[in-house]
Amino acid sequence: MIAPRDDSDAFPITAAQLTGLYFETLAYGMYLVTCCFCAQTLFWIAQPGGGERLRRRSEVQWMLVSVFCFIFVVSTFDDIIGMIHIIIAFVKYKGAGGPEEEFTNIRDWLNIVRTIDQAANMIMGDFILIYRCYVVYGRRWTVITPSFMLYLTGIATAVKLIVVQITTSNTAITLNSNVIKPWSSAFFAINAAQNILTTSLLVWRIWRVERRNEKFRAGNISLSAPIDQSRLRKVIRVVAESGLAYSTLVFMTFVADVCNSNTQYPFATTVLQATGITFNVIIIRSTPRREDEFTDFEKIERGIAAQNPGRAFNTLQFRSHSTADRRKVIENGKINITIQHTTDRFDRGDTQVDGYSMDDFAAK
């Protein structure tokens, strides 16, 4: 029989649970703020002429909306369950051992449900991260294969962790026990490795697209006002910062677990809410309308670029004139050319169209 771990002289489990609830509630408040902006990005779209309108059903990316709702429900539910657990342990429980006895009952339904919440949120966040990488690389499975293998391994580890927690014969243990720790440590380690790998692939790909855009802009002669620069650099910064912050929290949870420290409780609950924050922030700052652009970039790299200028990163289009206009141009002995420049905005998800006429420069 495995004896329960005694953390009374270091960081007792009662203090760890109270600290965990505090940090989870704090992170949940931050998560709710990002939810408002994320919902606006998912359901509203900026118009070229200014203002916003509600997206049509065909314009809504329902997969992202489904993930958004799933993470919201799980994050809210876990915060409520955490508060209920604290109330039961410190107020309702009257048995021997006090609150510590309640918290160390690893087979209690509250402990099991919170473990399921933790695993479900992290697995869903990893799925979206890998999906983004898949889209950015032109839907090439070979690129995401290592990340996907780590993802499947993480799912298997999480399932095993939950099964062990449910079926263990010794109920008076914590997550630091020799029964639970190997699987929880493996789960956090795999999750951290997968996030670092996938985020690095994402940043590398977006950086390459930005370099190509810079070369394109450098080769164009500005005929009038300066052309707006691409916002991909902001996307790179957002993805890198969000991925680094989330991976750091997961890694710290792994370290606390390996060191047999109850600090893993506040770290783990913060990671659960950080999953939703990371998802929302990336949606807010890099709108989910760029799948076609990255697909076209992939085709350009392979030498089979699609002949659809409306989906290119930056396009120059010569606006056609009517027959009467062309006759007037010839009679006046001058040529009137109108150039339309299209610039995609990666931060708002809209497209700005600028028109320039040679008459404007003749007047100057």
N, C-alpha and C positions, 0 to 999 in steps of 0.2 A: 504494500500500500504506500502511496506517495503522500508524504506529509505536506501540509500547506506551507507556503513560503512565509516567513516572518519578516515583514518590512517595518516593524514598529520603530526601529532605530534609524531608519533611512527615510523612506517616503511611503508611509502606510497606504494601503489600498483605499481607505476611507478618504484621506486627503487627495489621493489621485483621482477618485471619482468626482469629488467636489470641484477640483481644479479642471477636470475634463469637461464637466458641465458648463463651467464659466467660459472656458475658451471656445467650446462648441457654440454656445449662445452668442458670444461675441462674433465669431465667424459667420454664424447664421444671419445675424443682422447685416453684415457686409454682403452676404449672398443675396438677401432680399433686395438690397439696393441695386445690385447688378441685374437681378431678374427683371426689374422694371425696364431698364434700358435694353435688355436682350429681347424682351417681348415686343418692344417698339421696333427693333430691327427685324424681327422675324415676321411681323404682321403689317408693318408699314413700309412704304418705299418712297424715297425722295424723287421728285419730279424735276426734269431738266430746267423748267421755267421757275423753279422755286416752290417751296411748300412740300407737303407730303400727302399721300393718299393710302387708303387701305389696300393691301395686296389682293388681287383676285385669287380664287382658289387654285388656279393653275400656276400662280407665281409663288405660292407658299411651299417651302420645302418641308413636307410633312414629316420626314424622318427626323430632321433636326427638332421640329416641334415636339415630336413624340419623346425624344430623348430629354428635351428641356422639361417636359411635364413629369417624366419618370424621375429625373434627378430631384425636381422640386418636391414631389411627394415623398421620396425616400428621405431627403434631408430634413423636411419638416417633421416627418414621423419619428425619425431618430432623435431629434431634439426634444420632442414631447415624451418619448419613451425614457430618455435620460432623466428628465425631471420627475417622471413617475417613479423611476427606480430610486432616486434620491429620497423621495417622500416615503416610499415603502421602507427603505432601510433605516432612516433616522426617525420616522414618526410612527409608522404602522407596525413595524416588526418588534415583537416583545419577547422573542425567544432568547435562548442562551447564546452568548457570543456577540450580541448586539449587531450594529450595522456591518461589521466586518464579516460576520457569518453569512449575512444576506449577499454581500458582494462576492464572496468566494464560492457561492453555490453556482458552479459553472454550468450546471444542467438546468438552471432556472430559465423559464421561457424568456425572461427579459434579457438575460445575457446572450441567449441563442439568437434572439431577434436582432439584437444590436450587432452581433457578428455578421449576420446575414445582410443587414443594412450596409455595413462597412464594405463587405465584399461586392455586393451588387452595385453600389455607387462607383467604386473604383473600376470594376469590370466594364461598366457602361461608359465611363469616361475614357478608358483605354480604347474601347471600340471606336468611338468618334475620332480619337486622335489618329488611329490607324487608318480609318476611312478618309480622313483629310489627306494623309500622306498618299493614299491610293489615288485620290483624285488629282492631287498636285503633280504626281508623276505620270499623268496621262493614263490612269487605270492599268498600270502594269503590275501584275501580281508578283513578278520576280523581285521587285524592289521591296515590297512589304513582307516577303516570306519570313525573314528572320524575326521581325516584330510580331507577325502573326503566330509563329511557333511559340514565342515567349508568352503571347497572349493566351493561347490554348493551355500552356503549362500553368499559367497563373490561375486559370479557371479550375483546372484539375486540382491544384493545391488548395484553392479556396473550398472546393467541395469536400476534399478530404479533411480540412480543418473543421468544417461544420459537422461532419459525420463523427469525428473523434470527440468533439465537444458534446455531442448528443449521447453517444454510446459509452463514454468513459464511466468506469465503475466508481471512481472516487469523485464525489461532488464538491468536496471542500478544497478546491484548488483555484488558482488564478491563471491568467494567460502566461505567467512565467513558469508554469510547471513543465516538467520534462515531457509530459504527454502532449501538451498544446504547443509549446514553444517551437519545436522543429518545423511545424507546418506554418505557423504564423510568421516566423522569421523568413522561411522560404518564400511565402507569398509576398511580403513586403520587398524582399530583395529582387524577386523577379519583376515586380511592378516597377521598381525604381530603374532597373536596367532597361526594361522595355520603353519607359517614358524617355529616358535619356537618348536611346537609340533613335526612336521615332521622331522626337523633336529635332535632333541633329539632322536627320534626313530632310525634314520639312524646311528648316532654316537654309540648308544648303541649296535645295531646289529653288526656293523663292529668291535667294540671292542670285542664282544664275539667271533667272527670269529678269530680275532687276538690271543686271549687267547688260543683258541683251537690249532691254528698253533704253538704257543709257546710250548705247552705241547707236541705236536708231534715232534718238533725239539729237545726238551730236551730229549726225549726218544730214539733218534737216536744217534748211536756212529759214530763220524766222522772218516772216514777211511783215509782221505787225507786232502786236503785243506779245510778250513772252508766253510760251506754251506752259501750262501748268505741269509741274513735275509729277512723276508717278508717286503714288503713296505706298508702294511696296516696301519701302524702308520702314515705315511705321508698322506694317504687317510683320516684318521680320523681327522688329523689336518686341512687339506684343507676344508673338509666338515664343520667342526665346526667353523673355522674362517670365511669362506664365509657366512655361515648361520647367524652367530652372527653379522657380519658387515651389511648384508642386513636387518636383522630384526631390528637392532638398528636404521637404517635410516627410516624404515617404522614407527617404534614407535615414533621417533622424529617428523615425519610428522603428526602423529596422535595427539601428544601433542600440536604442533603448531596450528593444526586445532581446537582443543578443546579450546585453549587459545585465539582464535579469532585473531591470529597473521598472518600477511602476509608473515612471514618467511616460511610458508608452500609451497609457490611457488618455492623457490630454493630447498627446501627439496624434493618436489614432482618430480621436473625435474631430480634431482640427482638420486632418487630412480628408475626412468624409465631407466636410463642408467646403474645403478647398477644391474638391473635384468639381462642384457646381460653379464655384467662382471662376475657375480656370476656363471651363466651358463657356460661360457667359461672356467673359472678357474677350475671348477670341472671336466670338460671334459679333460682339459690339464693334470691335475695331477692324475686323476683316470680314465684311458682309458675305453671306453664303451665296453669291451670284457669280463666282469666278470659276466654276467648273469648266465651262467651255473654253475660257481663255487658256487655262493650263493644258487642256486637251489639244488645243491648236498649237501651243508652244511645243508640245511633244511631237506633233506632226511636222512642224517646221524643222525640228532637229533631225527627223528621219527623212527629210527631203520630200515630204508629200503634204505640204501645207494646203489646207482647205481654201477654196476660192470664195470665201465668204467674208468680205471686209468688215461686216458688222460685228464679227466676233474676234477681230484682231485686237492686239493690245493698243496699238496706235495706228490710225489709218488716215490717209490723205485721199480725199475723193474730189474729183472735178465735177462740179455741178453742171448738168446739161441745161442748155437754153432752148427755147422754142424756135421754130423756123423763122417767125417774124423777128425775134430778137437777133438771130444770126444775120438776117438780111439788113437790119438796121446797123449792125456792127460793120458790115462790109461797106455800106453806103457812106458811113461816117469816116471810113478809112482807118479804123482803129480796132483793136482786139480787146474784148472785155472778158477776162477769165476770173471766175469765182472759185476759190479753193475752200473746201470745208474740212476742218480738222476735228477729229473726235478724240477725246481724252477720257479714259475710264478712271473713275475715282474709287479706289479700293477702300476708302474709309467710310464712304456713305452708300456705296452701291449704285450710284447713278452715273450717267454719262453726260458730259458737257460737249456741246457741238459749237464750234466757233467758225464763223464764215469770214473770209477775207476777199476783197475784190481789188483788182489791179487799179481800178479807178480811184480807190481810196489813196493809193500811194502816188498816183499822178497828180492828185489835188495837192499833195504835200510838196 
